[in-house]
Amino acid sequence: MRAITLMYHDVVEARGHEASGFPWPDAALYKLEPEQFTAHLDAIAGALCGPPCTVSELTAASSQMPVLLTFDDGGVSSYTRIADQLEEHGWRGHFFITAGQIGTSAFVSREQIRDLRRRGHIIGSHSFSHPLRMAQCSWPDLVGEWWMSVGLLSDILGEQVSAASVPGGQYTRKIAEAASMAGIEALFTSEPITKWHKVDGCTVYGRFAIQRWMSPCVAADLVAGKAAPRLRQLIWWNAKKVIKTLGGEYYLKLRNTLTGERKGNVL
């Protein structure tokens, strides 16, 4: 089966990317301004015949290609800006929280997480510490990232958290295997594909990343199922995967130099 899932992050004022989520320059590439985000949602609404669904509704989704909206990192704009705008359309989203950042500056608090859930949004894990290269983590570290984050979020909500997204853009089967052990039933990657597959008890979904330079038309074309923007993302994704594999640590050092990032705080 297939689904179209868009991956957003924060919504911040111009030149204010440190106000929500991770403050590093690379993170700013994924942060939209408020007016821009409004235009995206309006464009998506115009391209859809019905509302986006949540992962818990997928089996009952009426459209042939269901659409889901996700928001990574757990920046405070999830609560202060994004959720309200989604609800104005009658929509609900998926908020994936970096559990180790809960309650810190620029990230959502425990009560904000609880309120988002009360309002019908899906709360999920975005790992505990947001490792830079999750695919390179040891098996004990992978299991720990999922268990700690799921456990903390489940305690906050008083219910089992069973959805998650992979930080850092790298995905391997062992990440899903570790997620399944932690009770995660729906795992979202950054791979720009529509087809989902099963790993143990976990369903793995791809996503199409939205960056700040992308126009509302791109978002609309993606949810409408047009091939061109999906193909462009897939080509670029595969090219980066090759570069990362061949470059290894040299690739990371070069990117850190170009963006001014600190190791361990990258999307």
N, C-alpha and C positions, 0 to 999 in steps of 0.2 A: 504494500500500500504506500501511498505518497501523501505528503503534506508540504505546504509552503510556510516556512517559519522565518520571520524577520528578527534580526538581533540588533536591538538598540542598547544604548547605555544611559548616559545622563543627559539632562536638559539644563543648560546654564546660560547666563547672560554672556554677551560677547566679552572676550578677554577675562572671563571669570571662571575658567575651567577648574580652578582649585576649590570652588565653592561646593562641589559635589563629587564624590567618588575619588579615585586615585588622582593625585596632582601632577603626575608625570606628563611630559610633552606627548609621548606616544598615546596616552589615554585621551588626550584632548582631540585626537583625530576622530574619535567616536562620539563626541559631545555636540549635540545640536543646540542652537539658540531657541528660545521659546517660540518665536514667530515661525521659525523654520519647522519646529516639531508640529505646531498647529497645522501648517500647510501639508505636512506629511500625512497626518491623520485625515485631513479633509480629502486628500488625493486617494488615500486607501479606501475611504468610505465611498468615493465615487467609482472606484474600480470593482467593488464587491457587490454581489447580489444579496448577501446576508452578512451578519456580524462575524468577526473572527471568533474562533472557539478556543476553549482551554483544553489542555491535554486530557483532562478528566472527561471531556465531552467528545473526544475524537470518534469513538465508536458510534456515537449518535449524530455525528456531523452530517448535515444534509447535502452539502456541496460535494462534488466529485473530488475536488482538490481543496481540503480544508486549509484555512490560514490561521496561524498563531502568531502572537506578538510577545516577544520576550525582552527583558531588560536585565543586563548583567551588572555585577559588582555590588549593588546595594547602596549606591550613593543616596544622599538625603533627598535629591530631586525626585527619586522614585515616589516619595511621599508628598513633597511640597508642590510638585508640578505635574508629574506624569500621570499619576492615578486619577487626579481630578479631570484631566483632559480625556482620558480613556472613558471615564464614567459619563462625561457629557455626551458621548456617542452611544452610551449604553453598553460599552465593552468592558472586558476584564483582561488583564495581562498576567504574565508570569514574571515575578521578581526573584532573581537569583542572587542570594546574599553571600558575600564573603564573611563567614561567621566570625572570624577573628577580628574584624573591624567594627562589629556592631557596637553602637554607642560612642564611637570615636568621632573626632571632628570630620565633618563632611559625609558621614555615613548614617544610615537609619538607626533609630533606637529600638529597644525591645518593644516599647508601647506602640511605636509607629508600625512595626512589623505585625503586631497583633491587630492593629486597626485595619491595615491593608487586607489581612485575611478575613476579618469580620465583614469587610466590604465586598468580598467575593473573589479577590485576586488569589492567584496561586503563588505560594511562597516556596522557594526551593533553595538548594545549596549551590554555592559557587566555589566550593572547597572551603577549607578553614583559613589557609594563609595565602591563597592565590599564588601558587608556585609558578615561577617563570617558565619552566619547561616540565610540565607535569608528566609527559611521556618518559622523561629521564628519571623520575622518582623511583626509589626502591619500592618493592612490594609492601613492606611494612609502612612506609611513608604514605603510599597511595591509600591503603586501608585506613590509616590514621586520619588523613585529610577528609575522607568521606564520613567516617564514623564520628569524628569530633564535631564536624559541621552539622551533620544530620541530627546528632544527639542534642546539640545546643538549640537548634531551631525547633526541634520537636518539643523540647522542654518549654521554650518560650510560648509556643502555640497551644500546647496541651493536646497535640495530635501528631500522628506520624507524618513526617515530611518524606515524600517519595519521589520528588522531582529534583533535577540538578542540571547544571551546565558546566562544561569543562572550561577552566580558565586557560589563558595563554595561547590558545589556537592549536595546540598539538594534541592529537588523539591517537591512542592505540587500544587494541582490544583489552589489554590488561587494566586500563582505566575503567572500562565498563564492567569488567569482572569484579574489580574492587568495589565499584559503585553498587553493583548488585548485592554484594555481601553486606553492605550497609543499609539495605532495604530500599535502594533507589530503583524505581520501576520505569522512569522516563528520564533519559539522559540526552541533553542537547549538546552537540559539538559545534564547531565553527566551519565545518565542511559544507560548501554550498551545493547541496544535493536535496532532492525532494523525497527520495525513497528511504524508508526506515527499515531497520533490521533488528533482530533479537540477539542479545548476548546474555546467556543464562536467563535470569528473570527480568532483565532490563531491556527496554526498547530504546534504540539509539536513533535520534533524529538529527538531520543536518539543518543548517541555518544559513541565511543570506545576511551578511553584515552590512549595516548602514553606517556610513561615515559622513562627517559634517559637510563634505563637498558634494554629496549626492543630492540631486534635486528631488522634489516630491514626485515628479514623473517617474523616476527610477523605482521608487517604492510602489507606486501604482502599477507599473508594468510588471514588477515582480509578483505582486499578489494576484494580478490578472493572469499569471501563468505564461507570460511572453518569454520566448526562448532566448532572445538576444542578451538581456541583462544577466540571466542565469548563466549563460555560456561564458560571458566575460568574467564573471566572478570565478567560475570553475577553472578557466585557463590561468587566471592570476593566482588562484589558490595553489594549483599544482606546480606552477613555476616557483612560488615561494617555498613549497615543500621540498623541492629539489635543492634550492639554494641553502635552506636550513640544514638539510641532510649532508650536503657536501661541505658546507662551511663550518658546521659544528659550533664550537665556542668562538671561532673567529667571526662568524656571522653575528653572534650576540654582542661581541665587543665592538664591532663596527656599528651596529644599530644603536648601542648605548652611546657611542661617541657622537653619532649624527643627531640623536634626539635629546641627549643630555639626561637620559634615564639613569636611575639607580637600579642595580640588580635586584630582582625579586619583586618589582612593582610594575609589571608590564601586563598589558591586556593580551 
